[in-house]
Amino acid sequence: MAVDPSKRREARILAMQSLCQWDAQPQEREALLAEYLATQTDDNLIIDFAQKLVQTMWQHQANIDKLISVSCHGWTISRIALVERNILRVAIAELEQGDTPHKVVMNEAIEIGRTFGGKDSPGFVNGVLDEVFRRMSKTGEET
């Protein structure tokens, strides 16, 4: 069963927060992910969607981080603020899945950046994701 679109933002936020936790404490990632999500919501559809986003990011992390770095024109992934880095990772993981239109993914990432990032976060996230989408479209990575 698909996640209600109105609940997808909550799942994206939980995925981003889970990845921020993982950045700080990378061991036992699967157990920590399951524990964190279970403490945040009892909605299994939200938990499943958040887990899918995080696991997609983990499976494709090297490519996702490289794509972010080249799209930031010389910035390494480690130089990007924790929140923005993980907002971008979740958005690109969702683009990799190919189930959500890229404009929806971009708008959601921008809004999450507006809520959780700094004042420049929405513009930064928008600029990077625009470049990421262009690169993915050229190479046929997005379906």
N, CA, C and O atoms as a GROMACS GRO file, in nm:
protein
  572
    1MET      N    1   0.085  -0.118   0.000
    1MET     CA    2   0.000   0.000   0.000
    1MET      C    3   0.089   0.125   0.000
    1MET      O    4   0.187   0.132   0.075
    2ALA      N    5   0.056   0.220  -0.082
    2ALA     CA    6   0.134   0.342  -0.095
    2ALA      C    7   0.106   0.438   0.021
    2ALA      O    8   0.000   0.434   0.084
    3VAL      N    9   0.204   0.522   0.048
    3VAL     CA   10   0.189   0.621   0.152
    3VAL      C   11   0.104   0.736   0.100
    3VAL      O   12   0.126   0.784  -0.011
    4ASP      N   13   0.008   0.778   0.179
    4ASP     CA   14  -0.074   0.894   0.148
    4ASP      C   15   0.019   1.012   0.123
    4ASP      O   16   0.106   1.039   0.205
    5PRO      N   17   0.002   1.083   0.011
    5PRO     CA   18   0.091   1.195  -0.019
    5PRO      C   19   0.101   1.298   0.094
    5PRO      O   20   0.205   1.362   0.110
    6SER      N   21  -0.006   1.314   0.171
    6SER     CA   22  -0.002   1.411   0.280
    6SER      C   23   0.091   1.367   0.393
    6SER      O   24   0.133   1.449   0.475
    7LYS      N   25   0.124   1.237   0.398
    7LYS     CA   26   0.212   1.186   0.503
    7LYS      C   27   0.356   1.168   0.455
    7LYS      O   28   0.445   1.139   0.535
    8ARG      N   29   0.379   1.186   0.326
    8ARG     CA   30   0.513   1.166   0.272
    8ARG      C   31   0.614   1.264   0.330
    8ARG      O   32   0.730   1.228   0.352
    9ARG      N   33   0.572   1.388   0.354
    9ARG     CA   34   0.667   1.485   0.410
    9ARG      C   35   0.716   1.438   0.545
    9ARG      O   36   0.835   1.450   0.576
   10GLU      N   37   0.626   1.386   0.628
   10GLU     CA   38   0.668   1.336   0.758
   10GLU      C   39   0.772   1.225   0.741
   10GLU      O   40   0.870   1.221   0.816
   11ALA      N   41   0.752   1.137   0.645
   11ALA     CA   42   0.848   1.030   0.620
   11ALA      C   43   0.981   1.086   0.571
   11ALA      O   44   1.087   1.038   0.611
   12ARG      N   45   0.977   1.188   0.486
   12ARG     CA   46   1.101   1.250   0.437
   12ARG      C   47   1.177   1.316   0.551
   12ARG      O   48   1.299   1.305   0.559
   13ILE      N   49   1.105   1.383   0.639
   13ILE     CA   50   1.168   1.447   0.754
   13ILE      C   51   1.232   1.343   0.844
   13ILE      O   52   1.345   1.360   0.889
   14LEU      N   53   1.160   1.235   0.871
   14LEU     CA   54   1.216   1.129   0.955
   14LEU      C   55   1.338   1.064   0.890
   14LEU      O   56   1.434   1.029   0.958
   15ALA      N   57   1.334   1.049   0.758
   15ALA     CA   58   1.451   0.994   0.687
   15ALA      C   59   1.569   1.088   0.701
   15ALA      O   60   1.680   1.043   0.729
   16MET      N   61   1.548   1.219   0.683
   16MET     CA   62   1.655   1.317   0.696
   16MET      C   63   1.711   1.315   0.838
   16MET      O   64   1.833   1.316   0.856
   17GLN      N   65   1.624   1.313   0.938
   17GLN     CA   66   1.670   1.311   1.077
   17GLN      C   67   1.745   1.182   1.109
   17GLN      O   68   1.843   1.185   1.183
   18SER      N   69   1.700   1.071   1.053
   18SER     CA   70   1.770   0.944   1.073
   18SER      C   71   1.910   0.949   1.014
   18SER      O   72   2.006   0.901   1.075
   19LEU      N   73   1.922   1.009   0.896
   19LEU     CA   74   2.054   1.020   0.835
   19LEU      C   75   2.145   1.116   0.912
   19LEU      O   76   2.267   1.095   0.918
   20CYS      N   77   2.087   1.219   0.972
   20CYS     CA   78   2.168   1.309   1.056
   20CYS      C   79   2.221   1.231   1.176
   20CYS      O   80   2.338   1.247   1.214
   21GLN      N   81   2.138   1.149   1.236
   21GLN     CA   82   2.180   1.064   1.347
   21GLN      C   83   2.290   0.969   1.302
   21GLN      O   84   2.391   0.953   1.370
   22TRP      N   85   2.271   0.907   1.187
   22TRP     CA   86   2.367   0.812   1.134
   22TRP      C   87   2.501   0.878   1.107
   22TRP      O   88   2.606   0.819   1.132
   23ASP      N   89   2.500   1.003   1.055
   23ASP     CA   90   2.624   1.076   1.032
   23ASP      C   91   2.703   1.091   1.162
   23ASP      O   92   2.826   1.083   1.162
   24ALA      N   93   2.632   1.112   1.272
   24ALA     CA   94   2.697   1.131   1.402
   24ALA      C   95   2.733   0.999   1.468
   24ALA      O   96   2.828   0.993   1.547
   25GLN      N   97   2.660   0.893   1.438
   25GLN     CA   98   2.679   0.764   1.504
   25GLN      C   99   2.658   0.652   1.400
   25GLN      O  100   2.550   0.593   1.394
   26PRO      N  101   2.761   0.623   1.318
   26PRO     CA  102   2.741   0.534   1.203
   26PRO      C  103   2.731   0.384   1.233
   26PRO      O  104   2.695   0.307   1.144
   27GLN      N  105   2.762   0.341   1.350
   27GLN     CA  106   2.756   0.198   1.378
   27GLN      C  107   2.611   0.152   1.400
   27GLN      O  108   2.525   0.231   1.438
   28GLU      N  109   2.588   0.026   1.375
   28GLU     CA  110   2.457  -0.037   1.396
   28GLU      C  111   2.343   0.044   1.331
   28GLU      O  112   2.241   0.071   1.394
   29ARG      N  113   2.363   0.080   1.208
   29ARG     CA  114   2.270   0.172   1.144
   29ARG      C  115   2.129   0.116   1.129
   29ARG      O  116   2.032   0.189   1.152
   30GLU      N  117   2.113  -0.010   1.093
   30GLU     CA  118   1.979  -0.066   1.075
   30GLU      C  119   1.900  -0.066   1.206
   30GLU      O  120   1.783  -0.030   1.208
   31ALA      N  121   1.966  -0.108   1.314
   31ALA     CA  122   1.898  -0.113   1.445
   31ALA      C  123   1.862   0.027   1.492
   31ALA      O  124   1.752   0.050   1.542
   32LEU      N  125   1.955   0.121   1.476
   32LEU     CA  126   1.928   0.259   1.518
   32LEU      C  127   1.816   0.321   1.435
   32LEU      O  128   1.733   0.395   1.488
   33LEU      N  129   1.814   0.291   1.306
   33LEU     CA  130   1.708   0.343   1.219
   33LEU      C  131   1.572   0.292   1.265
   33LEU      O  132   1.478   0.370   1.283
   34ALA      N  133   1.561   0.163   1.284
   34ALA     CA  134   1.433   0.104   1.326
   34ALA      C  135   1.389   0.159   1.461
   34ALA      O  136   1.272   0.191   1.481
   35GLU      N  137   1.483   0.169   1.554
   35GLU     CA  138   1.449   0.221   1.687
   35GLU      C  139   1.404   0.367   1.680
   35GLU      O  140   1.303   0.404   1.740
   36TYR      N  141   1.477   0.449   1.606
   36TYR     CA  142   1.442   0.591   1.595
   36TYR      C  143   1.304   0.608   1.533
   36TYR      O  144   1.220   0.681   1.587
   37LEU      N  145   1.279   0.541   1.422
   37LEU     CA  146   1.150   0.557   1.354
   37LEU      C  147   1.034   0.510   1.442
   37LEU      O  148   0.928   0.572   1.443
   38ALA      N  149   1.055   0.402   1.516
   38ALA     CA  150   0.950   0.350   1.604
   38ALA      C  151   0.917   0.447   1.717
   38ALA      O  152   0.805   0.447   1.767
   39THR      N  153   1.014   0.529   1.757
   39THR     CA  154   0.988   0.626   1.864
   39THR      C  155   0.922   0.754   1.812
   39THR      O  156   0.875   0.836   1.891
   40GLN      N  157   0.920   0.771   1.680
   40GLN     CA  158   0.868   0.895   1.623
   40GLN      C  159   0.724   0.885   1.573
   40GLN      O  160   0.651   0.985   1.572
   41THR      N  161   0.683   0.766   1.533
   41THR     CA  162   0.547   0.748   1.479
   41THR      C  163   0.507   0.602   1.492
   41THR      O  164   0.592   0.513   1.496
   42ASP      N  165   0.378   0.580   1.498
   42ASP     CA  166   0.329   0.442   1.497
   42ASP      C  167   0.262   0.408   1.363
   42ASP      O  168   0.202   0.302   1.348
   43ASP      N  169   0.274   0.498   1.268
   43ASP     CA  170   0.218   0.478   1.135
   43ASP      C  171   0.317   0.395   1.052
   43ASP      O  172   0.421   0.446   1.010
   44ASN      N  173   0.283   0.269   1.029
   44ASN     CA  174   0.374   0.179   0.957
   44ASN      C  175   0.401   0.221   0.814
   44ASN      O  176   0.508   0.193   0.761
   45LEU      N  177   0.307   0.288   0.750
   45LEU     CA  178   0.329   0.336   0.613
   45LEU      C  179   0.436   0.444   0.610
   45LEU      O  180   0.520   0.446   0.520
   46ILE      N  181   0.433   0.534   0.708
   46ILE     CA  182   0.534   0.638   0.717
   46ILE      C  183   0.670   0.576   0.748
   46ILE      O  184   0.770   0.611   0.687
   47ILE      N  185   0.672   0.483   0.843
   47ILE     CA  186   0.797   0.415   0.879
   47ILE      C  187   0.855   0.343   0.758
   47ILE      O  188   0.974   0.353   0.731
   48ASP      N  189   0.771   0.271   0.684
   48ASP     CA  190   0.819   0.196   0.568
   48ASP      C  191   0.876   0.288   0.461
   48ASP      O  192   0.980   0.258   0.402
   49PHE      N  193   0.808   0.400   0.434
   49PHE     CA  194   0.856   0.493   0.332
   49PHE      C  195   0.987   0.557   0.376
   49PHE      O  196   1.080   0.570   0.296
   50ALA      N  197   0.997   0.598   0.503
   50ALA     CA  198   1.121   0.657   0.554
   50ALA      C  199   1.235   0.555   0.546
   50ALA      O  200   1.346   0.590   0.505
   51GLN      N  201   1.208   0.431   0.585
   51GLN     CA  202   1.311   0.327   0.578
   51GLN      C  203   1.356   0.305   0.434
   51GLN      O  204   1.475   0.289   0.408
   52LYS      N  205   1.263   0.305   0.342
   52LYS     CA  206   1.296   0.284   0.201
   52LYS      C  207   1.387   0.395   0.150
   52LYS      O  208   1.483   0.369   0.078
   53LEU      N  209   1.357   0.520   0.188
   53LEU     CA  210   1.442   0.633   0.147
   53LEU      C  211   1.583   0.620   0.204
   53LEU      O  212   1.681   0.636   0.132
   54VAL      N  213   1.591   0.590   0.333
   54VAL     CA  214   1.722   0.578   0.398
   54VAL      C  215   1.800   0.461   0.340
   54VAL      O  216   1.919   0.475   0.312
   55GLN      N  217   1.737   0.349   0.323
   55GLN     CA  218   1.807   0.231   0.270
   55GLN      C  219   1.851   0.252   0.126
   55GLN      O  220   1.957   0.204   0.086
   56THR      N  221   1.772   0.323   0.047
   56THR     CA  222   1.813   0.356  -0.089
   56THR      C  223   1.937   0.444  -0.085
   56THR      O  224   2.030   0.425  -0.164
   57MET      N  225   1.939   0.541   0.006
   57MET     CA  226   2.056   0.627   0.018
   57MET      C  227   2.178   0.545   0.057
   57MET      O  228   2.285   0.562  -0.002
   58TRP      N  229   2.164   0.456   0.155
   58TRP     CA  230   2.277   0.374   0.197
   58TRP      C  231   2.328   0.288   0.082
   58TRP      O  232   2.449   0.272   0.064
   59GLN      N  233   2.237   0.231   0.004
   59GLN     CA  234   2.277   0.144  -0.107
   59GLN      C  235   2.351   0.221  -0.216
   59GLN      O  236   2.440   0.167  -0.282
   60HIS      N  237   2.316   0.346  -0.235
   60HIS     CA  238   2.373   0.428  -0.342
   60HIS      C  239   2.456   0.544  -0.289
   60HIS      O  240   2.481   0.641  -0.361
   61GLN      N  241   2.500   0.535  -0.165
   61GLN     CA  242   2.566   0.649  -0.100
   61GLN      C  243   2.684   0.704  -0.178
   61GLN      O  244   2.695   0.826  -0.195
   62ALA      N  245   2.772   0.619  -0.225
   62ALA     CA  246   2.890   0.668  -0.297
   62ALA      C  247   2.849   0.751  -0.418
   62ALA      O  248   2.904   0.859  -0.441
   63ASN      N  249   2.753   0.701  -0.495
   63ASN     CA  250   2.708   0.774  -0.614
   63ASN      C  251   2.632   0.901  -0.576
   63ASN      O  252   2.650   1.005  -0.639
   64ILE      N  253   2.548   0.892  -0.475
   64ILE     CA  254   2.470   1.009  -0.432
   64ILE      C  255   2.564   1.118  -0.382
   64ILE      O  256   2.550   1.235  -0.420
   65ASP      N  257   2.659   1.082  -0.297
   65ASP     CA  258   2.752   1.182  -0.243
   65ASP      C  259   2.839   1.242  -0.353
   65ASP      O  260   2.868   1.362  -0.351
   66LYS      N  261   2.880   1.161  -0.449
   66LYS     CA  262   2.959   1.213  -0.562
   66LYS      C  263   2.875   1.309  -0.645
   66LYS      O  264   2.923   1.415  -0.686
   67LEU      N  265   2.750   1.273  -0.668
   67LEU     CA  266   2.660   1.359  -0.745
   67LEU      C  267   2.638   1.492  -0.675
   67LEU      O  268   2.634   1.597  -0.739
   68ILE      N  269   2.623   1.488  -0.544
   68ILE     CA  270   2.609   1.613  -0.467
   68ILE      C  271   2.736   1.697  -0.480
   68ILE      O  272   2.729   1.817  -0.507
   69SER      N  273   2.850   1.634  -0.461
   69SER     CA  274   2.978   1.708  -0.466
   69SER      C  275   3.001   1.774  -0.602
   69SER      O  276   3.039   1.891  -0.607
   70VAL      N  277   2.979   1.701  -0.711
   70VAL     CA  278   3.003   1.762  -0.842
   70VAL      C  279   2.897   1.867  -0.875
   70VAL      O  280   2.923   1.959  -0.952
   71SER      N  281   2.780   1.854  -0.817
   71SER     CA  282   2.674   1.952  -0.840
   71SER      C  283   2.692   2.078  -0.756
   71SER      O  284   2.629   2.181  -0.782
   72CYS      N  285   2.777   2.070  -0.655
   72CYS     CA  286   2.807   2.186  -0.570
   72CYS      C  287   2.931   2.261  -0.619
   72CYS      O  288   2.979   2.351  -0.551
   73HIS      N  289   2.981   2.223  -0.735
   73HIS     CA  290   3.093   2.292  -0.798
   73HIS      C  291   3.212   2.310  -0.705
   73HIS      O  292   3.249   2.422  -0.668
   74GLY      N  293   3.272   2.197  -0.669
   74GLY     CA  294   3.396   2.202  -0.593
   74GLY      C  295   3.382   2.181  -0.444
   74GLY      O  296   3.483   2.165  -0.375
   75TRP      N  297   3.262   2.181  -0.393
   75TRP     CA  298   3.245   2.153  -0.250
   75TRP      C  299   3.248   2.003  -0.229
   75TRP      O  300   3.189   1.928  -0.307
   76THR      N  301   3.314   1.961  -0.126
   76THR     CA  302   3.308   1.820  -0.091
   76THR      C  303   3.186   1.798  -0.003
   76THR      O  304   3.134   1.892   0.057
   77ILE      N  305   3.143   1.675   0.003
   77ILE     CA  306   3.023   1.641   0.081
   77ILE      C  307   3.040   1.679   0.228
   77ILE      O  308   2.944   1.718   0.294
   78SER      N  309   3.162   1.668   0.279
   78SER     CA  310   3.187   1.698   0.420
   78SER      C  311   3.176   1.847   0.451
   78SER      O  312   3.158   1.884   0.568
   79ARG      N  313   3.187   1.933   0.352
   79ARG     CA  314   3.176   2.078   0.374
   79ARG      C  315   3.032   2.127   0.380
   79ARG      O  316   3.005   2.239   0.424
   80ILE      N  317   2.940   2.045   0.335
   80ILE     CA  318   2.798   2.084   0.335
   80ILE      C  319   2.742   2.060   0.476
   80ILE      O  320   2.769   1.956   0.537
   81ALA      N  321   2.666   2.155   0.524
   81ALA     CA  322   2.607   2.144   0.659
   81ALA      C  323   2.527   2.014   0.671
   81ALA      O  324   2.467   1.967   0.574
   82LEU      N  325   2.527   1.959   0.790
   82LEU     CA  326   2.465   1.830   0.819
   82LEU      C  327   2.320   1.820   0.769
   82LEU      O  328   2.284   1.723   0.703
   83VAL      N  329   2.240   1.919   0.801
   83VAL     CA  330   2.098   1.914   0.763
   83VAL      C  331   2.083   1.920   0.611
   83VAL      O  332   2.011   1.839   0.553
   84GLU      N  333   2.148   2.015   0.548
   84GLU     CA  334   2.136   2.028   0.403
   84GLU      C  335   2.190   1.904   0.332
   84GLU      O  336   2.131   1.857   0.234
   85ARG      N  337   2.302   1.851   0.379
   85ARG     CA  338   2.360   1.730   0.320
   85ARG      C  339   2.258   1.616   0.320
   85ARG      O  340   2.244   1.545   0.220
   86ASN      N  341   2.189   1.599   0.432
   86ASN     CA  342   2.096   1.487   0.442
   86ASN      C  343   1.961   1.515   0.377
   86ASN      O  344   1.892   1.421   0.337
   87ILE      N  345   1.922   1.639   0.366
   87ILE     CA  346   1.804   1.674   0.285
   87ILE      C  347   1.834   1.636   0.140
   87ILE      O  348   1.749   1.576   0.074
   88LEU      N  349   1.951   1.671   0.091
   88LEU     CA  350   1.989   1.638  -0.046
   88LEU      C  351   1.996   1.488  -0.067
   88LEU      O  352   1.950   1.437  -0.169
   89ARG      N  353   2.054   1.417   0.029
   89ARG     CA  354   2.064   1.271   0.016
   89ARG      C  355   1.927   1.206   0.007
   89ARG      O  356   1.905   1.118  -0.076
   90VAL      N  357   1.834   1.249   0.091
   90VAL     CA  358   1.698   1.192   0.088
   90VAL      C  359   1.631   1.224  -0.045
   90VAL      O  360   1.569   1.136  -0.106
   91ALA      N  361   1.644   1.347  -0.091
   91ALA     CA  362   1.582   1.385  -0.218
   91ALA      C  363   1.638   1.304  -0.334
   91ALA      O  364   1.563   1.257  -0.420
   92ILE      N  365   1.769   1.287  -0.338
   92ILE     CA  366   1.829   1.212  -0.448
   92ILE      C  367   1.792   1.064  -0.438
   92ILE      O  368   1.770   0.999  -0.541
   93ALA      N  369   1.785   1.011  -0.318
   93ALA     CA  370   1.739   0.872  -0.301
   93ALA      C  371   1.598   0.857  -0.356
   93ALA      O  372   1.566   0.757  -0.420
   94GLU      N  373   1.513   0.955  -0.331
   94GLU     CA  374   1.377   0.948  -0.383
   94GLU      C  375   1.375   0.960  -0.535
   94GLU      O  376   1.297   0.892  -0.602
   95LEU      N  377   1.461   1.045  -0.590
   95LEU     CA  378   1.473   1.052  -0.736
   95LEU      C  379   1.521   0.919  -0.793
   95LEU      O  380   1.474   0.876  -0.897
   96GLU      N  381   1.614   0.855  -0.724
   96GLU     CA  382   1.666   0.724  -0.768
   96GLU      C  383   1.553   0.621  -0.775
   96GLU      O  384   1.551   0.536  -0.864
   97GLN      N  385   1.461   0.628  -0.681
   97GLN     CA  386   1.350   0.532  -0.679
   97GLN      C  387   1.258   0.552  -0.798
   97GLN      O  388   1.196   0.456  -0.845
   98GLY      N  389   1.248   0.675  -0.847
   98GLY     CA  390   1.171   0.702  -0.967
   98GLY      C  391   1.020   0.701  -0.951
   98GLY      O  392   0.948   0.702  -1.051
   99ASP      N  393   0.970   0.700  -0.828
   99ASP     CA  394   0.826   0.693  -0.806
   99ASP      C  395   0.758   0.829  -0.793
   99ASP      O  396   0.636   0.840  -0.803
  100THR      N  397   0.838   0.934  -0.771
  100THR     CA  398   0.784   1.066  -0.744
  100THR      C  399   0.838   1.164  -0.849
  100THR      O  400   0.958   1.161  -0.878
  101PRO      N  401   0.753   1.248  -0.905
  101PRO     CA  402   0.803   1.347  -1.002
  101PRO      C  403   0.911   1.436  -0.941
  101PRO      O  404   0.904   1.472  -0.824
  102HIS      N  405   1.011   1.470  -1.023
  102HIS     CA  406   1.124   1.546  -0.971
  102HIS      C  407   1.083   1.682  -0.913
  102HIS      O  408   1.146   1.728  -0.817
  103LYS      N  409   0.981   1.745  -0.968
  103LYS     CA  410   0.938   1.875  -0.914
  103LYS      C  411   0.881   1.861  -0.773
  103LYS      O  412   0.900   1.948  -0.689
  104VAL      N  413   0.812   1.752  -0.749
  104VAL     CA  414   0.760   1.727  -0.614
  104VAL      C  415   0.876   1.704  -0.517
  104VAL      O  416   0.878   1.760  -0.407
  105VAL      N  417   0.972   1.622  -0.558
  105VAL     CA  418   1.088   1.595  -0.474
  105VAL      C  419   1.162   1.725  -0.442
  105VAL      O  420   1.198   1.749  -0.327
  106MET      N  421   1.183   1.808  -0.543
  106MET     CA  422   1.254   1.935  -0.522
  106MET      C  423   1.176   2.027  -0.429
  106MET      O  424   1.234   2.084  -0.337
  107ASN      N  425   1.046   2.042  -0.451
  107ASN     CA  426   0.966   2.130  -0.366
  107ASN      C  427   0.965   2.082  -0.221
  107ASN      O  428   0.975   2.162  -0.128
  108GLU      N  429   0.952   1.952  -0.203
  108GLU     CA  430   0.953   1.898  -0.067
  108GLU      C  431   1.088   1.923   0.000
  108GLU      O  432   1.092   1.963   0.117
  109ALA      N  433   1.196   1.900  -0.071
  109ALA     CA  434   1.330   1.922  -0.013
  109ALA      C  435   1.349   2.069   0.023
  109ALA      O  436   1.406   2.100   0.128
  110ILE      N  437   1.304   2.158  -0.061
  110ILE     CA  438   1.315   2.302  -0.034
  110ILE      C  439   1.235   2.338   0.092
  110ILE      O  440   1.285   2.411   0.177
  111GLU      N  441   1.115   2.286   0.104
  111GLU     CA  442   1.032   2.316   0.222
  111GLU      C  443   1.093   2.257   0.349
  111GLU      O  444   1.088   2.320   0.455
  112ILE      N  445   1.149   2.138   0.341
  112ILE     CA  446   1.214   2.080   0.458
  112ILE      C  447   1.337   2.163   0.494
  112ILE      O  448   1.366   2.184   0.612
  113GLY      N  449   1.409   2.211   0.393
  113GLY     CA  450   1.522   2.302   0.418
  113GLY      C  451   1.478   2.431   0.484
  113GLY      O  452   1.546   2.483   0.572
  114ARG      N  453   1.365   2.482   0.442
  114ARG     CA  454   1.312   2.606   0.501
  114ARG      C  455   1.280   2.586   0.649
  114ARG      O  456   1.299   2.676   0.730
  115THR      N  457   1.231   2.467   0.683
  115THR     CA  458   1.193   2.437   0.821
  115THR      C  459   1.312   2.403   0.909
  115THR      O  460   1.320   2.448   1.023
  116PHE      N  461   1.406   2.325   0.857
  116PHE     CA  462   1.512   2.270   0.941
  116PHE      C  463   1.650   2.330   0.916
  116PHE      O  464   1.740   2.316   1.000
  117GLY      N  465   1.669   2.396   0.803
  117GLY     CA  466   1.801   2.450   0.769
  117GLY      C  467   1.814   2.596   0.806
  117GLY      O  468   1.727   2.654   0.871
  118GLY      N  469   1.923   2.654   0.762
  118GLY     CA  470   1.949   2.796   0.784
  118GLY      C  471   1.875   2.880   0.682
  118GLY      O  472   1.801   2.828   0.598
  119LYS      N  473   1.896   3.011   0.690
  119LYS     CA  474   1.823   3.103   0.602
  119LYS      C  475   1.856   3.082   0.454
  119LYS      O  476   1.773   3.111   0.368
  120ASP      N  477   1.976   3.034   0.424
  120ASP     CA  478   2.015   3.012   0.285
  120ASP      C  479   1.983   2.870   0.237
  120ASP      O  480   2.006   2.838   0.120
  121SER      N  481   1.932   2.787   0.324
  121SER     CA  482   1.908   2.647   0.291
  121SER      C  483   1.814   2.628   0.171
  121SER      O  484   1.848   2.550   0.082
  122PRO      N  485   1.699   2.693   0.165
  122PRO     CA  486   1.610   2.668   0.052
  122PRO      C  487   1.676   2.696  -0.084
  122PRO      O  488   1.662   2.617  -0.178
  123GLY      N  489   1.746   2.806  -0.094
  123GLY     CA  490   1.814   2.840  -0.219
  123GLY      C  491   1.925   2.742  -0.252
  123GLY      O  492   1.942   2.702  -0.368
  124PHE      N  493   2.000   2.704  -0.152
  124PHE     CA  494   2.110   2.609  -0.172
  124PHE      C  495   2.054   2.474  -0.218
  124PHE      O  496   2.102   2.418  -0.316
  125VAL      N  497   1.954   2.423  -0.147
  125VAL     CA  498   1.894   2.294  -0.182
  125VAL      C  499   1.836   2.300  -0.323
  125VAL      O  500   1.855   2.207  -0.401
  126ASN      N  501   1.767   2.407  -0.356
  126ASN     CA  502   1.709   2.423  -0.489
  126ASN      C  503   1.818   2.421  -0.596
  126ASN      O  504   1.805   2.350  -0.696
  127GLY      N  505   1.923   2.498  -0.577
  127GLY     CA  506   2.030   2.505  -0.676
  127GLY      C  507   2.099   2.372  -0.697
  127GLY      O  508   2.125   2.332  -0.811
  128VAL      N  509   2.130   2.304  -0.588
  128VAL     CA  510   2.199   2.175  -0.599
  128VAL      C  511   2.108   2.072  -0.665
  128VAL      O  512   2.152   2.000  -0.755
  129LEU      N  513   1.984   2.063  -0.620
  129LEU     CA  514   1.894   1.962  -0.678
  129LEU      C  515   1.862   1.990  -0.825
  129LEU      O  516   1.844   1.897  -0.903
  130ASP      N  517   1.856   2.116  -0.862
  130ASP     CA  518   1.836   2.149  -1.003
  130ASP      C  519   1.952   2.095  -1.086
  130ASP      O  520   1.930   2.035  -1.192
  131GLU      N  521   2.073   2.115  -1.039
  131GLU     CA  522   2.191   2.063  -1.108
  131GLU      C  523   2.194   1.910  -1.106
  131GLU      O  524   2.227   1.848  -1.206
  132VAL      N  525   2.160   1.850  -0.992
  132VAL     CA  526   2.156   1.705  -0.981
  132VAL      C  527   2.057   1.648  -1.082
  132VAL      O  528   2.088   1.551  -1.151
  133PHE      N  529   1.939   1.706  -1.091
  133PHE     CA  530   1.839   1.655  -1.183
  133PHE      C  531   1.886   1.667  -1.328
  133PHE      O  532   1.864   1.576  -1.408
  134ARG      N  533   1.951   1.778  -1.361
  134ARG     CA  534   2.005   1.793  -1.496
  134ARG      C  535   2.106   1.683  -1.527
  134ARG      O  536   2.104   1.623  -1.635
  135ARG      N  537   2.194   1.658  -1.431
  135ARG     CA  538   2.295   1.553  -1.451
  135ARG      C  539   2.231   1.415  -1.461
  135ARG      O  540   2.270   1.334  -1.545
  136MET      N  541   2.132   1.388  -1.377
  136MET     CA  542   2.065   1.258  -1.381
  136MET      C  543   1.990   1.242  -1.514
  136MET      O  544   1.987   1.132  -1.570
  137SER      N  545   1.930   1.347  -1.562
  137SER     CA  546   1.855   1.340  -1.688
  137SER      C  547   1.948   1.313  -1.806
  137SER      O  548   1.913   1.239  -1.897
  138LYS      N  549   2.068   1.373  -1.803
  138LYS     CA  550   2.165   1.353  -1.911
  138LYS      C  551   2.215   1.210  -1.915
  138LYS      O  552   2.238   1.154  -2.022
  139THR      N  553   2.233   1.151  -1.797
  139THR     CA  554   2.290   1.017  -1.793
  139THR      C  555   2.182   0.909  -1.789
  139THR      O  556   2.213   0.790  -1.791
  140GLY      N  557   2.055   0.951  -1.782
  140GLY     CA  558   1.947   0.853  -1.781
  140GLY      C  559   1.931   0.780  -1.650
  140GLY      O  560   1.873   0.672  -1.646
  141GLU      N  561   1.984   0.840  -1.540
  141GLU     CA  562   1.976   0.774  -1.411
  141GLU      C  563   1.836   0.776  -1.354
  141GLU      O  564   1.798   0.685  -1.280
  142GLU      N  565   1.758   0.878  -1.386
  142GLU     CA  566   1.622   0.882  -1.333
  142GLU      C  567   1.529   0.814  -1.433
  142GLU      O  568   1.542   0.831  -1.554
  143THR      N  569   1.436   0.738  -1.380
  143THR     CA  570   1.340   0.671  -1.467
  143THR      C  571   1.213   0.749  -1.478
  143THR      O  572   1.120   0.707  -1.547
   0.00000   0.00000   0.00000
